[in-house]
Amino acid sequence: MSDSDVHPRSEVARCGFAWCTTLHGSTVHPDDETHRSAGIAFPARVRGVHEQGRGTEADVEVGVLRRTDDADDWLVIEVGGGGLALSLSGAAELRRILTEDPGIGGALSS
């Protein structure tokens, strides 16, 4: 990004989404209008689904994202520059499975 890409604006717009922490209008840049929650980060051992071994320690961040061309909010799980975006209905189903499935619940409580 160069100095010609970012110019301070005189007024910051208040966002209509209560969870959004983006300072809309603080600069002239397309990412300024992307709605992002604060996100919650935690350390975890991770690996790709096709990898083997103990995995690696990484910071995982979970938050809500809504880009300007999105019709819906997304739950985003980011790890080391990559990640996954779940629709809110998909995230709700994941929560249900994590709490209600006896096999998964048993593994999580071990």
Summary of the structure (lengths in Angstrom):
residues: 110
radius of gyration: 17.9
end to end distance: 46.9
largest distance: 55.6
contacts: 227
relative contact order: 0.12
helix: 22%
strand: 31%
